[in-house]
């Protein structure tokens, strides 16, 4: 699945609201979901949950939260009329500029 397809499909579930409200919802959603990932990792690193139970790294929980983060990113892109694929490419271009030697052999994919 490419970013455009994801963004289009994810926005089927987006509730209509004004731009300001949507930006607030997206910002808070990104923060909340990131916090949930941080909590999973904290519990794993400390070795215990709030009840004193030994914890393991919950990869499935992290995957679900990452999916929620992607939804909020898609929603914010939709609100601001941005394309997730363009954002991803812009980020890779920045990383190539910053860490060019690590990208040797990967070529330019900006036309893909």
C-alpha positions as a Markdown table, in Angstrom:
| # | Residue | x | y | z |
|---|---|---|---|---|
| 1 | Unk | 0.0 | 0.0 | 0.0 |
| 2 | Unk | 1.3 | 3.4 | -0.8 |
| 3 | Unk | 0.8 | 6.6 | 1.2 |
| 4 | Unk | -1.9 | 8.0 | -1.2 |
| 5 | Unk | -4.0 | 4.9 | -0.9 |
| 6 | Unk | -3.6 | 4.8 | 2.9 |
| 7 | Unk | -4.5 | 8.5 | 3.2 |
| 8 | Unk | -7.6 | 8.1 | 1.0 |
| 9 | Unk | -8.7 | 4.9 | 2.9 |
| 10 | Unk | -8.0 | 6.3 | 6.3 |
| 11 | Unk | -10.0 | 9.5 | 5.6 |
| 12 | Unk | -13.2 | 7.4 | 5.1 |
| 13 | Unk | -13.5 | 7.4 | 8.9 |
| 14 | Unk | -12.7 | 11.1 | 9.5 |
| 15 | Unk | -15.5 | 13.1 | 11.1 |
| 16 | Unk | -16.2 | 16.4 | 9.4 |
| 17 | Unk | -15.3 | 19.5 | 11.4 |
| 18 | Unk | -13.8 | 22.9 | 10.9 |
| 19 | Unk | -10.1 | 23.3 | 10.1 |
| 20 | Unk | -9.1 | 24.7 | 13.5 |
| 21 | Unk | -10.9 | 22.0 | 15.4 |
| 22 | Unk | -9.4 | 19.3 | 13.2 |
| 23 | Unk | -5.8 | 20.6 | 13.7 |
| 24 | Unk | -6.4 | 20.6 | 17.5 |
| 25 | Unk | -7.8 | 17.0 | 17.4 |
| 26 | Unk | -4.9 | 15.8 | 15.2 |
| 27 | Unk | -2.2 | 17.5 | 17.4 |
| 28 | Unk | -3.8 | 16.0 | 20.6 |
| 29 | Unk | -4.3 | 12.6 | 19.0 |
| 30 | Unk | -0.6 | 12.5 | 17.9 |
| 31 | Unk | 0.5 | 13.4 | 21.4 |
| 32 | Unk | -1.8 | 10.9 | 23.0 |
| 33 | Unk | -0.9 | 8.0 | 20.8 |
| 34 | Unk | 2.8 | 8.8 | 21.1 |
| 35 | Unk | 2.3 | 8.8 | 24.9 |
| 36 | Unk | 0.8 | 5.3 | 24.7 |
| 37 | Unk | 3.8 | 4.0 | 22.9 |
| 38 | Unk | 6.1 | 5.7 | 25.5 |
| 39 | Unk | 4.1 | 4.0 | 28.3 |
| 40 | Unk | 4.5 | 0.6 | 26.7 |
| 41 | Unk | 8.2 | 1.1 | 26.4 |
| 42 | Unk | 8.5 | 2.5 | 30.0 |
| 43 | Unk | 6.7 | -0.5 | 31.4 |
| 44 | Unk | 9.0 | -2.8 | 29.5 |
| 45 | Unk | 12.2 | -1.0 | 30.5 |
| 46 | Unk | 11.2 | -0.8 | 34.2 |
| 47 | Unk | 10.1 | -4.4 | 34.1 |
| 48 | Unk | 6.8 | -3.9 | 35.9 |
| 49 | Unk | 3.4 | -2.4 | 35.4 |
| 50 | Unk | 1.4 | -0.4 | 37.9 |
| 51 | Unk | 0.2 | -3.6 | 39.6 |
| 52 | Unk | 3.7 | -5.0 | 40.1 |
| 53 | Unk | 3.4 | -7.6 | 37.3 |
| 54 | Unk | 6.5 | -8.3 | 35.2 |
| 55 | Unk | 6.1 | -6.9 | 31.7 |
| 56 | Unk | 7.3 | -7.9 | 28.3 |
| 57 | Unk | 7.6 | -5.6 | 25.3 |
| 58 | Unk | 4.2 | -5.5 | 23.7 |
| 59 | Unk | 5.0 | -5.3 | 20.0 |
| 60 | Unk | 1.4 | -5.8 | 18.9 |
| 61 | Unk | 0.4 | -2.8 | 21.1 |
| 62 | Unk | 3.1 | -0.7 | 19.7 |
| 63 | Unk | 2.0 | -1.6 | 16.1 |
| 64 | Unk | -1.5 | -0.6 | 16.9 |
| 65 | Unk | -0.5 | 2.7 | 18.3 |
| 66 | Unk | 1.8 | 3.4 | 15.3 |
| 67 | Unk | -1.2 | 2.8 | 13.1 |
| 68 | Unk | -3.2 | 5.3 | 15.1 |
| 69 | Unk | -0.4 | 7.8 | 14.7 |
| 70 | Unk | -0.4 | 7.2 | 11.0 |
| 71 | Unk | -4.2 | 7.9 | 11.0 |
| 72 | Unk | -3.7 | 11.3 | 12.7 |
| 73 | Unk | -0.9 | 12.1 | 10.3 |
| 74 | Unk | -3.1 | 11.3 | 7.4 |
| 75 | Unk | -5.9 | 13.4 | 8.9 |
| 76 | Unk | -3.7 | 16.4 | 9.5 |
| 77 | Unk | -2.3 | 16.1 | 5.9 |
| 78 | Unk | -5.9 | 15.9 | 4.7 |
| 79 | Unk | -6.9 | 19.1 | 6.6 |
| 80 | Unk | -3.8 | 21.0 | 5.4 |
| 81 | Unk | -4.3 | 19.6 | 1.8 |
| 82 | Unk | -0.9 | 17.8 | 2.0 |
| 83 | Unk | 0.1 | 14.5 | 0.4 |
| 84 | Unk | 1.6 | 11.9 | 2.8 |
| 85 | Unk | 3.8 | 10.6 | -0.1 |
| 86 | Unk | 5.2 | 14.1 | -0.7 |
| 87 | Unk | 5.9 | 14.5 | 3.1 |
| 88 | Unk | 7.7 | 11.1 | 3.1 |
| 89 | Unk | 9.8 | 12.0 | 0.0 |
| 90 | Unk | 10.7 | 15.4 | 1.5 |
| 91 | Unk | 11.9 | 13.7 | 4.7 |
| 92 | Unk | 14.0 | 11.2 | 2.8 |
| 93 | Unk | 15.5 | 14.0 | 0.7 |
| 94 | Unk | 16.4 | 15.8 | 4.0 |
| 95 | Unk | 18.0 | 12.6 | 5.4 |
| 96 | Unk | 19.9 | 12.0 | 2.1 |
| 97 | Unk | 21.3 | 15.5 | 2.4 |
| 98 | Unk | 22.2 | 15.0 | 6.0 |
| 99 | Unk | 23.5 | 11.4 | 5.8 |
| 100 | Unk | 24.3 | 11.1 | 2.0 |
| 101 | Unk | 26.9 | 8.3 | 2.3 |
| 102 | Unk | 24.4 | 6.0 | 4.0 |
| 103 | Unk | 22.1 | 6.2 | 0.9 |
| 104 | Unk | 24.7 | 5.1 | -1.6 |
| 105 | Unk | 23.1 | 2.7 | -4.1 |
| 106 | Unk | 19.5 | 3.7 | -3.4 |
| 107 | Unk | 19.1 | 6.2 | -6.2 |
| 108 | Unk | 16.5 | 8.9 | -6.6 |
| 109 | Unk | 13.0 | 7.6 | -6.2 |
| 110 | Unk | 11.3 | 11.0 | -6.3 |
| 111 | Unk | 9.5 | 10.0 | -9.6 |
| 112 | Unk | 8.0 | 6.9 | -8.1 |
